[in-house]
Amino acid sequence: MSVFKRLNLSLLSVMIYLSSHQLMAEEWLEFRGPTGQGHSTEKALPIEWSPNEHVLWKTNIPGVGWSSPIVVGNKVYVTTAVSPESERSPEQSLRLVCLNLESGDILWNKELFHQTKETAQRIHKKNSHASPTPISDGKVIYVHFGTHGTACVSLDGNLIWKTNELKYQMQHGNGGSPIIVDDKLVIICDGRASNFIVALDRNTGKIVWKTDRQVDGRKKFSFGTPLLITVNGQQQIVAPGTDVISGHAPEDGKEIWKLHYTGYSVIPRPIFSHGLIFVTTSYDRPSLLAIRPDGEGDVTDTHLAWSNKSQIPHTPSLLVVGDELYAVSDKGIAQCFDAKTGQLLWKERVGGNFSASPLYANGKIYFQSEEGETTVINAGTTYREIGRNHLNEPTLASFAVAGDTLLIRTKTKLYRIGK
């Protein structure tokens, strides 16, 4: 073989490798990433940074919002709420912001809804007027601001549709993020007086189905994000809420099963592994429940595999890696359980307060505190801390991943962290 042929073959191999690598790069299109469960396939995420080290860019985001960023191609999207007066003012401009992934420059900043003093609903001091995370199918962006409105926007910021049909009285503001299920956008709406799950037509925003849930407790509100799973070859939407978690048929919202518990203000997104749904029941005293989702009707007495009530999170979602289940409480107690049996494998005080959900990548787990500190540990049956990294600014938003970099949203900025 001639030298030129060998060179051409080498160049072709490099081009094929680069093309396949680009094709395989995951896109972070929703809250907690590709599976909605906090896993990244990236192999080279950073484990060390500071406000001035390993920062590829940092951009001031106008207004206030605790939604997490999503990544679509070479663009990053976050929602925010901007007030002409102060961040606690009832008057808010509810907006979607688009940034260039490579430079961090804001490409556009579009108002989708305007919340007036007459239409505003009060929020909790830890909440924001823009807390649900956007979601994308790679072609458009869907955003949700609770009862204040839901919209579909092109990747370039052109409004496709918006709706204010989802009317209910929120308690402490909005929170749960929407999910995409086939041609529908599915949202949990748990307010102070009404509780329902709704599916909107992704092309028009019109309501396709709405399923009411009976909640008898004095406090009815929650902030759940659903999860789409497959059980025995059939898809179902798992919907956590006040006093109940349930599975629903995607085509019509019909309830397949439900399991009752005691808990309100439910925030963590459920996860699914080893044939079990894992969820926590939030306030007043949260329980961690492992549920078999293959039943029908009321499965409260038959399908609870195991439970635990010790130092369970109110706010951060859970994480399963291999056979282990990881949790970090709002007060900074990290725990590792055997996912199948519930056996406690270790418990450690990480320190700080927590709202963000943990991230797993390449054998490592990232816990991010409200104070802006990220603790990195090795995944495993013994606790082994790798490092701590501080941005010196509050953050309640969860991680996003863009290639081999992390996106971290603080109170005022969006950071892209690399090696």
C-alpha positions as CSV (number, residue, x, y, z in Angstrom):
1,M,0.0,0.0,0.0
2,S,1.4,3.4,-1.0
3,V,2.1,6.2,1.6
4,F,-0.7,8.3,0.1
5,K,-3.2,5.5,0.4
6,R,-2.2,5.0,4.0
7,L,-2.5,8.7,4.7
8,N,-5.9,8.8,3.1
9,L,-7.1,5.9,5.1
10,S,-5.8,7.4,8.3
11,L,-7.6,10.7,7.6
12,L,-10.8,8.8,6.8
13,S,-10.6,7.0,10.1
14,V,-10.1,10.2,12.0
15,M,-13.1,11.8,10.2
16,I,-15.3,8.8,10.9
17,Y,-14.2,8.8,14.6
18,L,-14.9,12.5,15.0
19,S,-18.3,12.2,13.2
20,S,-19.3,9.2,15.3
21,H,-18.1,11.0,18.5
22,Q,-20.2,14.0,17.6
23,L,-23.2,11.8,16.9
24,M,-22.9,10.0,20.2
25,A,-22.6,13.2,22.3
26,E,-25.6,13.4,24.6
27,E,-28.0,16.3,24.6
28,W,-29.3,17.6,27.9
29,L,-32.9,18.3,26.8
30,E,-34.7,18.2,30.1
31,F,-34.5,18.3,33.9
32,R,-31.9,15.8,35.0
33,G,-30.8,15.0,31.5
34,P,-31.4,12.3,28.9
35,T,-33.1,9.8,31.1
36,G,-34.5,12.3,33.6
37,Q,-32.7,10.5,36.3
38,G,-29.4,12.5,36.7
39,H,-27.0,10.3,34.6
40,S,-24.5,11.6,32.1
41,T,-22.4,9.3,29.7
42,E,-19.6,11.8,29.5
43,K,-16.2,10.5,30.6
44,A,-14.2,13.7,31.2
45,L,-16.3,16.1,33.3
46,P,-14.2,18.4,35.6
47,I,-13.8,17.6,39.3
48,E,-12.0,20.8,40.3
49,W,-13.0,24.4,39.9
50,S,-13.4,27.8,41.6
51,P,-15.0,31.1,40.6
52,N,-11.8,31.9,38.6
53,E,-10.4,28.5,37.7
54,H,-11.6,26.1,35.0
55,V,-14.4,28.6,34.2
56,L,-14.8,28.6,30.4
57,W,-17.3,31.4,30.7
58,K,-19.7,33.0,33.2
59,T,-22.7,35.1,32.1
60,N,-25.0,37.3,34.2
61,I,-28.6,36.1,33.7
62,P,-31.1,38.9,34.1
63,G,-33.8,38.5,36.8
64,V,-34.2,35.5,39.1
65,G,-35.0,31.9,38.3
66,W,-34.2,28.5,39.8
67,S,-35.0,26.4,36.7
68,S,-32.1,24.3,35.5
69,P,-30.5,25.0,32.1
70,I,-31.0,22.7,29.1
71,V,-28.7,22.2,26.1
72,V,-29.9,21.9,22.5
73,G,-27.1,21.7,19.9
74,N,-24.8,24.7,20.4
75,K,-27.4,26.7,22.5
76,V,-28.3,26.8,26.2
77,Y,-31.8,27.8,27.4
78,V,-32.9,29.0,30.8
79,T,-36.1,30.6,32.0
80,T,-36.1,33.7,34.3
81,A,-38.4,36.2,35.9
82,V,-37.6,39.9,35.6
83,S,-39.3,42.6,37.7
84,P,-39.2,46.3,37.1
85,E,-39.2,46.8,40.9
86,S,-37.6,44.0,42.9
87,E,-37.3,40.2,42.7
88,R,-40.0,39.8,45.4
89,S,-42.4,42.1,43.5
90,P,-45.6,40.4,42.2
91,E,-45.1,42.0,38.8
92,Q,-42.8,39.8,36.7
93,S,-41.8,39.4,33.1
94,L,-41.6,35.6,32.6
95,R,-38.9,35.0,30.0
96,L,-36.8,32.4,28.1
97,V,-33.1,33.2,27.6
98,C,-30.9,31.7,24.9
99,L,-27.1,31.6,25.2
100,N,-24.4,30.5,22.8
101,L,-22.8,27.4,24.3
102,E,-19.3,28.2,23.1
103,S,-19.1,31.8,24.2
104,G,-21.8,32.3,26.8
105,D,-23.1,35.3,25.0
106,I,-26.9,35.9,25.3
107,L,-28.4,35.5,21.8
108,W,-31.9,36.5,22.7
109,N,-34.1,37.1,25.8
110,K,-37.8,36.8,25.1
111,E,-40.8,37.6,27.2
112,L,-43.5,34.9,27.0
113,F,-45.9,35.9,29.8
114,H,-46.4,39.0,31.9
115,Q,-47.4,38.5,35.5
116,T,-49.3,41.5,36.9
117,K,-50.0,42.4,40.5
118,E,-53.6,41.3,39.9
119,T,-52.7,37.9,38.4
120,A,-49.7,37.1,40.6
121,Q,-49.7,34.4,43.2
122,R,-47.4,34.4,46.2
123,I,-44.2,32.3,46.2
124,H,-42.1,30.8,49.0
125,K,-39.0,32.7,49.9
126,K,-36.8,29.8,48.5
127,N,-38.8,29.6,45.3
128,S,-38.7,31.8,42.2
129,H,-41.3,32.8,39.6
130,A,-39.3,30.7,37.1
131,S,-38.6,27.4,38.7
132,P,-39.8,24.7,36.2
133,T,-37.0,23.6,33.8
134,P,-37.7,23.9,30.0
135,I,-37.8,20.7,27.9
136,S,-37.0,20.2,24.2
137,D,-37.4,17.6,21.5
138,G,-34.4,19.0,19.7
139,K,-36.6,21.0,17.4
140,V,-38.6,23.4,19.7
141,I,-38.5,24.4,23.4
142,Y,-41.4,24.0,25.8
143,V,-41.6,26.2,28.9
144,H,-44.0,26.2,31.8
145,F,-44.7,28.8,34.5
146,G,-47.4,27.1,36.4
147,T,-50.8,28.6,36.2
148,H,-49.3,31.7,34.6
149,G,-48.8,30.0,31.3
150,T,-47.2,27.3,29.1
151,A,-45.6,28.0,25.7
152,C,-43.8,26.4,22.7
153,V,-41.0,28.4,21.2
154,S,-38.7,27.7,18.2
155,L,-35.0,27.3,18.8
156,D,-34.6,30.8,17.4
157,G,-37.1,32.3,19.8
158,N,-40.2,32.5,17.6
159,L,-43.4,31.9,19.5
160,I,-45.3,28.8,18.1
161,W,-48.1,28.7,20.7
162,K,-48.9,29.7,24.3
163,T,-51.8,28.9,26.6
164,N,-53.2,30.0,29.9
165,E,-55.7,27.2,30.2
166,L,-54.2,25.5,33.2
167,K,-55.9,27.5,35.9
168,Y,-55.4,26.5,39.5
169,Q,-54.4,28.2,42.8
170,M,-50.7,27.6,43.4
171,Q,-49.2,27.4,46.8
172,H,-45.8,28.9,47.2
173,G,-45.5,29.3,43.4
174,N,-44.6,27.0,40.5
175,G,-42.1,24.1,40.6
176,G,-42.7,20.9,38.7
177,S,-41.3,20.6,35.2
178,P,-43.2,19.2,32.1
179,I,-42.2,16.0,30.2
180,I,-42.7,15.0,26.6
181,V,-44.7,11.8,25.9
182,D,-45.1,11.1,22.2
183,D,-47.2,14.0,20.8
184,K,-48.1,15.3,24.3
185,L,-46.7,17.6,27.0
186,V,-47.5,16.2,30.4
187,I,-47.7,18.4,33.5
188,I,-48.6,17.8,37.1
189,C,-50.7,20.6,38.7
190,D,-51.1,20.3,42.4
191,G,-52.4,23.5,43.9
192,R,-53.9,24.5,47.2
193,A,-57.4,23.4,46.2
194,S,-57.1,21.2,43.1
195,N,-54.9,18.3,42.0
196,F,-54.7,17.0,38.5
197,I,-52.4,15.7,35.7
198,V,-52.9,17.1,32.3
199,A,-51.6,16.4,28.8
200,L,-51.3,19.2,26.2
201,D,-51.1,18.7,22.4
202,R,-47.5,19.5,21.6
203,N,-48.5,21.1,18.3
204,T,-51.3,23.4,19.6
205,G,-51.2,23.6,23.4
206,K,-54.8,22.4,23.6
207,I,-55.7,20.0,26.4
208,V,-55.8,16.4,25.2
209,W,-56.8,14.8,28.6
210,K,-57.0,15.8,32.2
211,T,-57.1,13.4,35.2
212,D,-58.2,14.7,38.5
213,R,-56.8,13.2,41.7
214,Q,-58.7,13.1,45.0
215,V,-56.6,14.5,47.8
216,D,-58.2,14.7,51.2
217,G,-55.5,16.2,53.3
218,R,-55.5,19.8,54.6
219,K,-52.4,20.7,52.6
220,K,-52.9,19.6,49.0
221,F,-50.1,21.3,47.1
222,S,-47.0,19.7,45.6
223,F,-44.4,20.4,42.9
224,G,-43.9,17.1,41.1
225,T,-42.2,16.3,37.8
226,P,-43.5,13.0,36.2
227,L,-41.3,10.2,34.8
228,L,-42.1,8.1,31.7
229,I,-41.2,4.4,32.3
230,T,-41.9,1.1,30.6
231,V,-43.3,-1.9,32.6
232,N,-43.9,-5.3,30.9
233,G,-43.7,-3.6,27.5
234,Q,-46.2,-0.9,28.3
235,Q,-45.4,2.7,28.9
236,Q,-46.8,4.5,31.9
237,I,-46.4,8.0,33.3
238,V,-45.4,8.0,37.0
239,A,-46.9,11.0,38.8
240,P,-45.9,11.9,42.4
241,G,-48.1,14.2,44.4
242,T,-49.6,15.0,47.7
243,D,-50.5,11.8,49.6
244,V,-50.3,9.6,46.5
245,I,-48.1,8.4,43.7
246,S,-49.7,6.9,40.6
247,G,-49.1,5.4,37.2
248,H,-51.1,6.6,34.2
249,A,-51.7,5.5,30.6
250,P,-50.1,8.0,28.2
251,E,-52.9,7.9,25.6
252,D,-55.7,9.0,27.9
253,G,-54.4,9.6,31.4
254,K,-56.3,6.7,32.9
255,E,-55.0,5.7,36.3
256,I,-53.3,2.2,36.2
257,W,-52.2,2.0,39.8
258,K,-51.8,4.2,42.9
259,L,-50.1,4.0,46.2
260,H,-51.1,6.2,49.2
261,Y,-48.7,7.7,51.7
262,T,-48.7,10.8,54.0
263,G,-46.8,13.7,52.5
264,Y,-47.3,17.1,50.8
265,S,-45.1,19.7,49.0
266,V,-43.6,16.7,47.2
267,I,-40.7,18.0,45.0
268,P,-38.2,15.2,44.1
269,R,-38.6,13.6,40.7
270,P,-39.1,9.8,40.9
271,I,-36.5,7.4,39.5
272,F,-36.9,3.9,38.1
273,S,-34.3,1.1,38.4
274,H,-34.3,-2.6,39.2
275,G,-38.0,-2.8,38.5
276,L,-38.7,-0.3,41.3
277,I,-39.9,3.3,41.5
278,F,-38.1,5.3,44.1
279,V,-39.7,8.4,45.5
280,T,-39.7,10.5,48.6
281,T,-42.8,11.9,50.3
282,S,-41.5,15.3,51.4
283,Y,-43.2,17.2,54.3
284,D,-43.7,16.8,57.2
285,R,-41.4,13.8,57.8
286,P,-40.3,12.4,54.4
287,S,-40.1,8.7,53.7
288,L,-38.1,7.0,50.9
289,L,-40.4,4.5,49.2
290,A,-39.4,1.7,46.8
291,I,-42.5,0.6,44.8
292,R,-43.2,-2.1,42.3
293,P,-45.1,-0.4,39.5
294,D,-46.6,-3.5,37.9
295,G,-49.9,-3.6,39.8
296,E,-53.4,-2.4,39.1
297,G,-55.7,-0.3,41.3
298,D,-54.8,0.6,44.8
299,V,-51.5,-1.1,45.6
300,T,-50.8,0.5,48.9
301,D,-50.8,-2.7,50.8
302,T,-49.2,-5.0,48.2
303,H,-46.5,-3.2,46.1
304,L,-44.3,-1.4,48.6
305,A,-40.9,-3.2,48.4
306,W,-39.2,-1.3,51.2
307,S,-39.1,2.1,52.9
308,N,-36.9,4.3,55.1
309,K,-37.6,7.4,57.2
310,S,-34.2,8.4,58.4
311,Q,-32.7,11.7,57.0
312,I,-34.6,11.5,53.8
313,P,-34.6,14.5,51.4
314,H,-37.5,16.9,51.1
315,T,-36.2,18.5,47.9
316,P,-33.3,16.8,46.1
317,S,-34.2,13.9,43.8
318,L,-32.6,10.5,44.3
319,L,-29.9,8.8,42.2
320,V,-29.3,5.1,41.4
321,V,-25.9,3.9,40.2
322,G,-25.6,0.2,39.7
323,D,-27.0,-1.6,42.7
324,E,-26.8,1.5,45.0
325,L,-29.3,4.2,45.7
326,Y,-27.9,7.6,46.8
327,A,-29.7,10.4,48.6
328,V,-28.7,13.7,50.1
329,S,-31.0,15.4,52.6
330,D,-31.9,19.1,52.6
331,K,-29.6,19.4,55.7
332,G,-26.6,17.8,54.0
333,I,-26.7,14.1,55.2
334,A,-25.7,11.8,52.3
335,Q,-26.7,8.2,52.3
336,C,-26.1,5.1,50.2
337,F,-28.6,2.2,50.2
338,D,-28.8,-1.2,48.5
339,A,-31.4,-0.3,45.9
340,K,-33.0,-3.8,45.9
341,T,-33.3,-4.3,49.7
342,G,-33.0,-0.8,51.3
343,Q,-30.0,-1.9,53.5
344,L,-28.1,1.2,54.6
345,L,-24.5,0.9,53.3
346,W,-23.1,4.3,54.5
347,K,-24.2,7.7,55.9
348,E,-22.0,10.8,55.9
349,R,-22.5,14.5,56.8
350,V,-21.6,16.4,53.6
351,G,-22.4,19.8,55.2
352,G,-24.5,22.7,53.9
353,N,-28.1,22.8,52.7
354,F,-29.3,21.1,49.6
355,S,-32.1,21.6,47.0
356,A,-30.3,20.6,43.7
357,S,-30.5,17.0,42.6
358,P,-27.2,15.0,42.4
359,L,-25.5,14.0,39.1
360,Y,-23.6,10.9,38.1
361,A,-20.9,10.6,35.5
362,N,-17.9,8.3,34.9
363,G,-17.9,6.7,38.4
364,K,-18.4,10.0,40.2
365,I,-21.3,11.6,42.0
366,Y,-21.7,15.4,42.3
367,F,-23.7,16.9,45.2
368,Q,-24.3,20.7,44.9
369,S,-25.3,22.7,48.0
370,E,-27.4,25.8,48.2
371,E,-24.3,27.7,49.3
372,G,-22.7,27.0,45.9
373,E,-20.3,24.2,47.0
374,T,-20.1,21.0,45.0
375,T,-18.8,17.9,46.7
376,V,-17.5,15.2,44.4
377,I,-17.4,11.5,45.6
378,N,-16.7,8.2,44.1
379,A,-19.7,6.0,43.6
380,G,-19.5,2.9,45.7
381,T,-20.4,1.1,48.8
382,T,-17.9,3.1,50.9
383,Y,-17.8,6.9,51.1
384,R,-14.8,8.4,49.4
385,E,-14.6,12.1,48.8
386,I,-12.6,13.4,45.8
387,G,-12.9,17.1,46.3
388,R,-14.9,20.2,47.0
389,N,-15.4,23.2,44.7
390,H,-17.0,26.5,45.6
391,L,-18.6,29.2,43.5
392,N,-19.3,31.5,46.5
393,E,-22.8,32.2,45.4
394,P,-26.2,30.6,46.2
395,T,-27.6,28.0,43.9
396,L,-30.7,25.8,44.0
397,A,-30.7,24.7,40.3
398,S,-29.5,21.3,39.3
399,F,-26.6,20.5,36.9
400,A,-26.7,20.3,33.2
401,V,-24.0,18.7,31.0
402,A,-22.6,20.0,27.7
403,G,-20.0,17.7,26.3
404,D,-17.2,17.3,28.8
405,T,-18.3,20.5,30.7
406,L,-20.8,21.3,33.5
407,L,-23.4,24.1,33.4
408,I,-24.1,25.5,36.9
409,R,-26.7,28.2,37.5
410,T,-26.2,30.4,40.6
411,K,-28.4,33.2,41.8
412,T,-27.1,35.7,39.3
413,K,-24.9,33.8,36.8
414,L,-24.7,30.8,34.5
415,Y,-21.2,29.1,34.6
416,R,-19.7,26.7,32.1
417,I,-17.0,24.7,33.9
418,G,-14.4,22.6,32.0
419,K,-10.9,21.2,32.5
